[in-house]
């Protein structure tokens, strides 16, 4: 299978990097500090959503800003503790792409996203974060903004995601979607293509843009 595109848009956590160990440590501590029970915490979807939306689902509105600032502080401080690492295939795949043809689109804040990306040596020319949008995934706004920043028709963009919320955002933006089974099982992921991680793919720059292929 081959996919032709003019720009590639990547989620970060669970797609380019694994931060599950750090996320688990920090959110468990955060929940304890705010008296959130394990049952209540388990009912709220974490992955692929902005922290502000998660906090709003769990806490009174008047303390949400403070709580969001606290989880950002915990997660940024935790980055040097070894909870962030490149996922298989990320370095080679991104290395084959011209900087102006791809972007990172994350639900993390800019401060946290830059800390995690810097930790693994990824420095995107275009970075869309929770600080840049008003509605997070699964709303299409983050991906539509990335396409606009790159100057590419959304229909000519490919979204790479590991989370159902992100895939819904990509589809709603009218983009081709590629799911990675790094954090969810195949049956949970509705996408045009599902692969294990970026090591299963190759990218070729052509006169028309980019050609994405599944490795034999």
N, C-alpha and C positions, 0 to 999 in steps of 0.2 A: 504494500500500500504506500502511495506517495501523496503528500499534501503540499500544495503550492500556496505560498503566502508572500506578503510584502513586509510583514512585521510579526514578531513573536512576543507574547506577553506572558510573563511567568509570575505565578504566586511565589512566595519565598519559603515560608516555614512548611515543611512537608513536601516541597517540590524541588527547590534548590538545596536547601539545608534541612537537617534534622535538628529540631530544638526541643523534642519531646521531653527529655530529661529535665531541662531547665524549666519548661512550661509547667510540668507536673510539680516540681519543687516550689516554684513561685506561687502558683495559683492555690496550692494546698495551704501554704502559709498564709496567703491573703485571705482565703475563706475562713481560716481559723481566727485571724485577727478581727474579722467582721462578724463573727458568730454565725456563719452560714453552715447549716448542717450538711453532712455528706449526702443525704437524700436529696435535699434541695439543690445542691451543687450538681449532682448527677443528672438532674432533670433538664439542666440548661446546656444547650449546645455550645461548646467552646471553640472548636476548631474552625478556622476560616472566618471568624466574626470579629469586629472591632471590640476592644475591651470595654468601651463606653456602653455598647449595647448589652454585653454580658452583665455588666454591673447594674444596668438599669433593670434587667430582668430579676435581679436578686435583692436589690437594696432600695430603700426610700429615695426619692428623687433628690432630696436636699443633701444627701451625703455622696451621691454618685461622683461628682467632680473630684472630691477628695480621694475616694476609693480608686478612681481611674489613675490619678496621679501616683497613688501608692503602688499599684500593680506595675506601672511603668518603671518606677524606681526599683522595685524588687527585681524585675526582669533584666533591666540594664545592668544592675550591679551583679547579677548572676552570670552574665556572659563569660567573664574570665574563668568561671569555675568548671569549664569543660563541658557544658551542656549543649554546645552548638558545633555541628560538624557538617562538612559537605556530603551530600548524598551521592551515590554512585552515578557516574556519567556527567555530573554537573560541570566539572572543570573542562572536560574535552568538548562538550556540546557548546557551552558558551564561548569557548575559545575559537570556535569555527565561525562565529557570527560577527559581522561588522557592528560596532557599538551603536550606530544610528538606527539599527533595524530591530532592536529589542528593548524591552523595559521590564522592570520588576514592579508588580502591582500587589501590594500587601495590605492586610488589615491591621498591621502593627502601626504604631506611631512612627514618625520619621526618626526620632531619637533612638528608639529600640531597633528599628529596621537597619539603620546605619551601623549601630553597634554590632548586630549579628552579621551583617554583610562584611564589615571590616574585619571581623574575627576570622573569616574564612577566605578573605582576599577577593571578594566580589565587589566591583565598583561600577554599578550601572550608570550610564549617561543619563537615563531617564528612570526616575523612581517615583511611583505614586503610592502614598501612604494614607492612613486614616486621617491625617491632618489636612489632606488636600480635598476631601470630599464631605458631603453632607449626609449621604446614604451609603452604608457599607454593603458588601456582598451579603445576600444574593442579589441586591439591586445592581443593575448594569453600570451604574455611574462610574465606579473606579476604572473599569475596562474601557468605557467610552472616552473617559478623560485621557487615558494612556494613548489610545488611537489618535486622539486630537493632538496630543503633544508630539507624537511621531509624524503627524501629517499623513496618516494612512486611513483609507476607507475601512471601517470596522469589519465589513464583509471580507476583507483581505487580511485579517489578523487571525492568528491562532493562539488560543489560550491554553496554558499548561497548568493543571491544577490537581490537587490530591483530595480536595474536600467537596462534598456535594454542594455546599453554599456557593463556592467559587465557580463550579461548573454551571450552576443555574445562572450566575451573573454573566458568564461568558455567552451562554446560549441566548439570554435576554438581550445581550448587546449585538446579536446577529453574527457571532464569531464561531469559527470552527473550534471544537474543544478536544483536548487530549488529556486523559486522566491517567494519573500515576497511582499504582496500588501500594504506596508507601505508608499510608495511615488508614486506609479503608479497603474493604474487600471489593472485588470486581462487581458483584451484584449490587453494591451500594452506589456505584458510579455510573451516571448516565452521560456518555460522551461519544463523540464521533470515533474515537480511537482510545483503547485502554492498553497501557503497557506497564511493566513493573517499575521502571524509573527511566531516567534520561539515557542510561547506558544502552537501552534497547533501540535508540534512535540515532540517526546521523543527519547532519545538515549540510546542504550544498548551496553555495551562492551561485545564482544563475543570472542571466541577463534580465530575467523577469522578476527577480527577487530571491526567494528562498525555496528550496525543495527539501521537504522533510521525508525521510524514508525509515521504515522499520528494518533494522539489521537482520540479515538472514541468520 
